[in-house]
Amino acid sequence: MAPPRTPDAATTFLWQIGVATALKLLLIPSYHSTDLEVHRNWLAITGSLPLSDWYSPSSPGSNPSPWTLDYPPFFAYFQLLLSSAASAVDPIITHLHLGIDYKSSSVIFFQRCSVILADSLLFAGAYLVSRRMSGPARWTLWMLIVWSPMLIIVDHVHYQYNGFLLGWLLLSLWCLGEGRDLAGGILFAVLLCFKHLFAVAAPVYFVYLLRRCFVGKGGFMRGLGRLTVLGAAVVAVFASAFGPFVYYGKMNEVISRMFPFGRGLCHAYWAPNFWVFYILLDKFLSSVLRRLGFEISLPAASFTGGLVGDSSPFAVLPRITPLTTFIMVLLALSPCLIKAWSNPRPKLVARWIAYAYTCGFLFGWHVHEKAALHFVIPLAVVAVQSLEDAKHFFWLSIVSCYSLFPLLYQAQEYPIKVLLLLLSTILMFLGFSALFDTNKASEASKASALGKGGQSKKSKGDCAKKRGFAFGWTGRAYLLGIIIVELWGQFFHPYIFSNELPFVPLMMVSVYCAVGIAYSWLWQLRSILAFS
Amino acid sequence: MGRKKEDTGAKDVDLGGGSGPGDGDDVWRWLTHGGIRPALTCVAVFAILVRAAVALHSYSGAGTPPKYGDFEAQRHWMEITVNLPPGEWYRNSSRNDLSYWGLDYPPLTAYQSYVHGLVLKFLDPSSVALFSSRGYETYLGKLLMRWTVLSSDVLVFFPAAFWFLSAYWVRGGRSRCEMAWHMAMVLFNPGLILIDHGHFQYNCISLGLTVGAVASILSQKDLIACVLFSLALNHKQMSAYFAPAFFCHLLGKSLQRNNPILEVLKLGIVVIGTFSIVWWPYLYSSDAILQVLSRLAPFERGIYEDYVANFWCATSILIKWKRLFTTPMLKVFSLTSTLSACLPSMIMQIYSPSSQGFLYALFNSSLSFYLFSFQVHEKSILLPLLPASLLAVDEPSLYKWFAYYALLSMFPLLLRDGLVLAYAALSGLFFLLHQTRWERRGARLAKSMTLYWISTKFSLCCGIGLHLVYLTVPPPEKYPFLFEALIMIFCFSHFVLLVAYAHKQQWALLKSSKSLKDSEKKSL
């Protein structure tokens, strides 16, 4: 293994960040979703209203915008920090009334730049988490994170702060990987106070940290001491986040903003998860039963209409409640929890956490397709560890990036999203083949140093061929299928059906990607069970 | 080739030292570990992505009736060519008002507008409807226009760049990293991206054809070079800035062959043939040809316009050229000064034509034209910037500095277009990509003189200062164009230094090749 060249490595990392930042700056005038206005209103709320009113429901007088704050308090504090800078740039940005739907270039420039700057936390996380890796592995990991097309699409075009939030997660993974459980736990608690959707991994954290408290040096009492410290620290983090709201007696408002269970099982565009199959099965069964002569009343709010409601639109299959999804996520998580309990190894924790987010994505309630980032980025850390993981990641990240395509539905961004995916595919391919072909080459040279003779050489060649970064025909066919789905949705469907059945292309994307992500879930489950 | 030889030697050693991809802190080594093809694809895809991102930004004359800007000009040409017969394209008529962005480029541009116009007509007919489409700036219309540039770039400039690289790198077995870097330097030419995908023009076509012609000269296909360069000339008459270099190089090569007259004749016939095909619709009468020609040479617009960083504009502060002399006299002045400025490099190419010398000659002749010829536009700096990018491996510093001053000279124009953000991001991107070569040039950098170091740093800071001043400080009322004039003089002085340096380098090639031959003779 090459000796670590720290200053050099840091420079190249900064160089990569610089190049990516230039691209992000170029993307500033691109399309942005209403999330930009949502975040702008949060700047206005935190900047203009007293803390006690941050989570109050929107009212024409004090808080006229419908986009109420629905992230936990740390994110609100972060917005408060930004809003002081924003009002220095342009006071209208943080104005509760005048700022509504403010479209001047100052607000777009300011908010886009704040995302670009906030990404530095992601880079810090990526840098630290790769500290003990070999040269090529670090290089590849950085590239996977800095050039993640999903992050660029979601954060720098669509508009959100996922890079910043995932930075906290990576920092937490770094601490856990180093064996610093206390810091890892605190960082995860901080992350939860930024965005509570990350709580899906909380069971893994809980079981892992609980077990880790008792496997270290010292007896039961030392473990109990560690647990107390950890618990106190986590409570302190939550207290610093929610304390002020408890003090003002506004906790019920905070809770009702943060958990809007009034929303339906699926988003308007179905995230590619398990419920896609469930809905399809329901449709299939109802049509079959109707053909057989049964009386099936069609539900009022059909999924294909794109409506979001809390009523259950299933004709045949039982209704799904948030509790059902919660139990299913926990069930899916349980093998991983058992593993984490029986053998809490720091090396495997990133894998478990990524798996937890995959379960949450696949079985969760009202999952948004953007949540795929929550497992793709931690999996990048896993991907550089072995060839099999690299193959899985390569495949999964293409599928989940493709599942984000409907987010950027306008024609202007079409070449950008396609080229981003293409570029990252090439980069991933180059990175992984550099990483694993060298390993292969060094193994081969070792082997040739040990044994000589034509026969061993030949078998070694075969072996090398199998070990290189390449795919079998199923993997390739599936990836090529993406092109067919896309071509169908973009060209053939509008050409053949013109304006009829407009939901079919989107449905195809989510069904096709759901197959891939469900496979990835099984694959991750198998790999977690295989480690002993 | 004393110094260059040393260089290649050093690179070979470098390559032998640690070519393993595991040693991958160097981005180019990492990129090329699996062969050159994936690396070049990666660079090209990134280049397209950056172009698509720049296309999100504003363009020349966005939302400024009644005249708008270059975007409207190009769209208007599509409107004219799609709706009128070729005979009317260059003629003022009730259907074609030449005072509103009349076509003033040669026929190939008109054909290109026609083809693009057909595409637009198919997808969005109202965007090219006669008269009613003036100032058409809908979402779809703008997008389709942007995509015509993007597709032209990918279909013309990119293949030409690939061809050039393969022709250029066939000569020496230097490292793959250098080749990938070279590719990035040619494709991430910041000026070209900003003008084509930001400001809105189709320079990628004429420059792509020129690169194709250069590539075919490097691979000894002179006749194809003649065809391609004639096409480039017929797309934008400004390509004539390169004409002396092509002419002298091909003439010099022909003179070295057994039958020079026949060779020249062949080339001449090919050129005339290409021209006559392109000009076919206008060949029926001399009147029609003159009509087109009068559109191409707008002498009535004066020797210079705005604040272009060339000799006439820079010296006009001291000598009021436009007031003192008549236009015909100025024409003679500019012709003689332009020709004398590129004469040394022309003579060198006739006397001893070489591929390397040819690239320098392209740079020298185009920069001489920019500095001394009649009616030069700021955007014409793209022409010398192209050979500078082709020379990037031999003259990395020349390219870097030239790109820097070229960008600065276009800064007022791009600011007017609302492209400051794209300007800043692209310059940053370009210099970051350029930077990656430093590691391998460490030895040469250490040798560099402190005086050189101080002076370059000084002008770098001056340039950055000028950018900031121009952006933030309002000019004094008495001199509203003070900062434009400062930028112009600053850039002009550096262009003069760079053209002198490039001439020196070109003639140094001659000396080194001579001494090489002498030493070969002696050793024999």
Interface residues (C-beta under 8 A of the other chain):
Chain A: A2 R5 D8 A9 T12 W15 Q16 G18 V19 T21 A22 L23 L25 L26 L27 I28 P29 S30 F109 S134 G135 P136 W139 A411 Q412 P415 I416 L419 L420 L422 L423 I426 L427 F429 L430 G431 S433 A434 D437 T438 A441
Chain B: G20 P21 G22 D23 G24 D25 D26 V27 W30 L31 H33 G34 P38 A39 T41 C42 V45 F46 I48 L49 V50 A52 A53 V54 L56 H57 S58 Y139 L140 L143 W147 L150 L421 A422 A424 A425 L426 G428 L429 L432 L433 Q435 T436
